[in-house]
Amino acid sequence: MPQPVYLDHAATTPVRREVFEAMEPFFGPRFGNPSSVHRWGREARAALDEARERVARCIGAQPDEVCFTSGGTEADNLAVLGPLRSQMAKGRTAIVSTPIEHKAVLATVHHAAQLGATERMLGVTSSGIVDLNAIGTAIDDSVAVCTVMWVNNEIGTIQPVPEIAERVKGHGGVMHTDAVQAFGKVDFSVKNVPVDLLTISGHKIGAPKGIGAVYIRRGTKIDPMFHGGSQERVRRPGTENVASAVALACAAELAIAEKDAECARLTTLRDSLEEGLLAKIPDAVIHGRGAPRASHIVNISVPGTDSESLLMALDLAGVAASSGSACQSGSVTPSHVLSAMRVRPELAVAAIRMSLGSLTTPEGIARVVELFPALIAKARRLSGIAS
């Protein structure tokens, strides 16, 4: 029986062996609470401090600028809502974002509006890139927080975060970027880009689920979302997850060290996948193709299909993919990202995301390309559309 093909790395990745080995002792003999003063606690504190330093080096930050969280969603919430109150106290009432953000950001922006902020959405082009021509009127002295993701999680497009950040900082606002899909895929350093807040997630880069981090530039005022302790410099109270912090540090270092080679490998595989699929299904549409993109995401629509039927056919054939973002899987509504790009509804509901990573091989890509015509025919039959 052929090996299954996992093409859902943008949803989650397997924990790397090196990462598991690094964190394993903290489930056993090194179990101490880092807030305790005895030797078990001191040992845990030393490991936590070292993990913070390692993550900070990976993004060009100082250790005290790294705050560990339970993952990307919590990090995004803290980054968007944390600076809001102090900014609004200065008379800054606008919160600027884009309609193609991850739902962790969009829902938080909507919540900020309920707290009295005014939402402003930057326009995006049909290629899935923020329209820089539109930022002139949207970003002004009233901006409290601007949040724009670095790499889109559904179509992989790279957003002009440095240019937007320069504009926001020129008007005195706070700039956040969700770098969950960018970390290990795109070159960046907070030394060179004037972002105040940046979020990453462990399980996208070979660490376990349940760990993430938010970079908070020194001097950025943050109100905590939780209360009850002094951990993480009072920005995120609660006993720290030492094992997972160590895992995130290990995974982050590996991702940075391997970035160039792995991105080159994935680019070759992605191009092979896209060219092979388009050769067999010429009327297929690859969203964002031609725009600057990260190497690991392919979003494709085939006319006359729907994503639910195609994903079912893929799964039965041993191929894992997803419909848009992972949190949207199973939804029959068009992706909000593709809708913002003005993709026709019949194409938007047909879109599937195939995301490449450590488990992706040339043999797996060739198998998907070979299977695809028959799977398309089956998806069309299941959706009641004649081929």
N, C-alpha and C positions, 0 to 999 in steps of 0.2 A: 504494500500500500504506500502511495507517495507520502512524503513528509508534509505535515501541515505548513501553511505559509502564514506567518503573522505579519500583517501590514497595518498595525494599529499602535505604533510606537508613540504617536502624539497623544494617545489616551493614557498609556502607561508603558513602562519598560520593566524587564526582569531585573531583579536585584543582582548586581554583579558579585561574583565570587569574592573579589578583593574587599568589596564593601561589606558583605556579610561577615567575613572574617574579622574585619576591623571593629564591627559593632558587637560581635558575639560575646566578648568578655563582660560587657556591661549588662548582660542578662544573667551573669553568674557572679564570679568573685568581686567584680568591680561595680557593685550594685548601689553604691552610696548616693545619698542625696547631696547635691552640690552646695546646699545651704547649711549643711551640718559642719561643725567645727572639728570633729574627730578625724582620724586618718582616712576612714572610708569616704567621708564627705570631702576632705581635701583632695583625695585622689580623683573623685568625680569632678570637682571644681577645676582641677588642672586639665583634665581631658576636655571639659566644656570650653575652657578658655583657649586651649590649643585649637579646637575645632573652629571656634569663632575667628581666630587669627588666620587659619587656612582658608576659610570661605572668603574672608576679607581680601586676602591676597589675590584670589581668583578674579575679583571684580575691581581691583584697584582701590579698595577702601581701607579705612582704619578699623581695627577690631571693635572699638566701641560704637561703630556705625552699623554693626550687624545685629539684628534682632531675630532670634529664632521663633518660628511659628509652627502651627500644626499643618501648614501646607500653603499652596498658592492662593486659595480662596480667602483664608484668614489674612494672609499678607496683603492681598489687594484691598480688603475691607479696611484694615488698619491704615494702609497708605492713603486711601481716598478720604476716609472719615477722620483720621487722626489729626490732620492739620486744619480741618474745616472750621472748628469753632474759633480758634485764634485768628484765622484769616477773616472770618466774617465779623469779628470784633473790630477789625480795621476798616470795615465798610466794603470789603470785597465779597461779593455775593454770587459770582458766576462760577459754575463748575463746567469745564469744557472737556468733551470726550469725542468719541467717534461711534457711529452706529455699528461698527464691525468688531467691537471689543468682545472679549469673553464675557459670558453672563455674570461671572463673579464681579466684574467691574461695572457692567451696565446696571445690574440690580442695585449695586451700591450707590451709583450715581443717582438712580431714581429715588433711593432712600434719602440721599442728601437733599434732593428737591423737596421731600416731605419735611425736612428740617429747616427749610427756608431758603435754600440755595436755588439759583436759576440755572436750569440746564441749557447748555449750548452744544449742539452736535456739529462737528466738522464734516464737510462733505467728502465723499470718496469717489474716485474715478471708477469707470467700468472695469478697470484692471485690478481694483481692490487696493488702491493706494490713496492715502489721505491727500486731498487736493490742496496743495500749498497756496494756490491762488485765493483760497477761501479763508485762510487764517487771519488775513489782515483785519477783517471786521469782527471776527470771533474772539480774538485774543487782544485784550486791552487792559487798562488799569483796574478794571473791576474783577478780573479773574482771581479767584481764590486758589483753585486747584485745577490743573489740566492733567488728564490721564490718557495716554495713548500707548497701546501695546507695541512692542518692538517687532515681533513676528506674529502674523495672524495665525491662529491655531487651526483654522479651517482650510485656508488656501495657501498659507506659507509666505505671503507677501511681506516684504521687509518695509516697515514704515519709516518715514523721514524724521525719526525721533530727535536727532541732534539739531536739525533746523527748527523744529517746533519748540524744543527746550530753550534754544537761544531766544526765540520770540517771547516765550512765557517769562523767562528770567529778566528780559529787558523791560517787562512791565511789572516786575516785582511779585509775580505769582509763584506758586509751588508746583513743581513738575514731577509727575510720577510716570513710570513706564512698567508695564507688565512684561517681564523678560523671560517668562516661563518657557516659551518655545524658542527663544533666542539664545539662551545660555548653552554654550558648547557648539552653537551653530553659526553665530555671527560674532565678529570681533567687536568688543566694546570694553571700555574702562570708565568708571565714574570719575577718574582723574581728567578725562578729556571731554566728557559730555556733561553739561550742567543740569543733570537730573538731581532732584532732591531725594527721591524715593524710587526704589527699584525692587521688584519682587521676583523670586525664583522658587521652584518646587522640586523636591528631591526625586519623586517617583518618575519624573520625565527624563532623568539622567542616570538611572541605575541605582538609586537609593530606594528605601522602602517608602510606602505611602505613609502620610501623616507627619511629614517634616518639610518645612520650607523656611524661607528667610526673607526679611525685608531690609534693604539698605536704607538707612536714615542719615542723610548728610548732617554733619555737626551743625548745630544752630537751628535745625528745623524743629519747630514746636509740634509735639505729638501728644494728643490726649489718648490715654489707653482705652481700649474697648472693654477690658475686663478690670476687675478691682479685687484687691485682697492680698497683695504681696509686692515685694520689691524686686522680684526677678526681672531680668532683661532691662535693667535700669528703669523699672516701674512702667515700662512701655508694654509689657506683656506678662502680667503676674501669673504665677503657677509654677510648680516644680518642673524644672527643665527636663526634656527628653534627651538625656545624655547620649544614650545609644544611637538614637537617630541623628543627633547633631554630629556625632563622629562619622556616621554613615554619609551624611550630606557632604561633609568636608572631604572625605575620601572620594566620593563620586564626582564632586566638583573638580577636584584636582585631576582626576583621570580624564574627565570630559575636556578640560582645557589642554592638557598635555596631548591628547589625541585629536584635537579639533581639526587641524588642517588635513591630516591624513584621512580621517573619517568623513569629513565633508566632501573631500575629493572622491572618495569611494561611493558615497551616497549619491553624489551628483551624477556619476557614471551610471549607477543603477537606476536612478530616477529617469534620466534621459532615455535609457534603454526601455524602461517600462512605458513611458509616454509615447515614444516613437513606435514601439511594437503595437500598442493599443490603437494608435491612430492609423497605422497601416492596415489593421484588420477591421477597424470600425471607423471609416473616414469621416462620418458625420458626428463623431464624439466631440465634445467640447471640454477642454482643460482650462479651468478657471484660473486667471492670474498669469497664464503663460505669456511670456514676453515682458512681464514686470520683474523687478528685482525680487527674487524668492530665496528662501532658505532651501537647503538641499533635500529635506526629508519629507516633504508633503506634496501629494498629488491629489487634486480635487477634480473629478471628472463627471460629466453628465453625458448620458447616451439618450438621444431622443427616442421616445416611445417606450421608456421604462420608468419605473419609480424606484426610489432607493430601497424601500422596504423589501420589495420582491427580489431585487438584485442582491442585496445583502444576505437574504435567505438562501439564494442560489449559491453565492460565494461560500457561505458557511457550510452548506451541505457538501461542497467540493473541497472543504478543508482550508479555506482562505478566510482570514479574519480582516475585516475592514470596518469602517463606521460611516454613519450618516452625519456629516458635519462634525461638530464637537461631540466629545464623549457624553456630555451631560444632555445632549439632544437625541441620543440614539433611541430609535423607536418612534420618534415624532413623525407625524404625517404632514406637518406644516413646513413650508419652505424655510430654509436657513435664513436667519436674520442677516447674516453676512452677504449672502448672494442676493437677497432682496435689496439691501443697501447698494449693491453694485448694479442694480436694475437688470439682473438676469431674468429672462422670461420665466414666469411661474412654472411652465411645463418642464423647463430645464432645471430649475431650482429644486423641484421635488424629486428629480432623478439623480441628484448629485450624491456621489459617495467620496469619502476621503480614504486614500491609501497612504499610510505614513511609514516610512522606512527607518531602520535603526540597526541595532547590533545583531538581530536575528535575520536580517535580510541578506540573501545570497543571490548570485547570478542565476543559480538553478531555480530558486524560488520565483524570481522575476520571470524567467523564461516559461515556467509552468503557468503563471497567471496569464501571460500573454497568449499562450496556447489555448488555455481554457476559455478565454473571454468570449469569443464568438458564440460558443454553445451556451454559455451562461447568460448572455444577452438574449438569446432566443428564448431561453427558459423564463427569464424575468419578464419578457414581453407576454409570454403565455400566461404567467401567473397574474399579471396585471390586467389581463383581458384585452391587450393591444396586439393586433396582428403584426407579425414581423414583415 
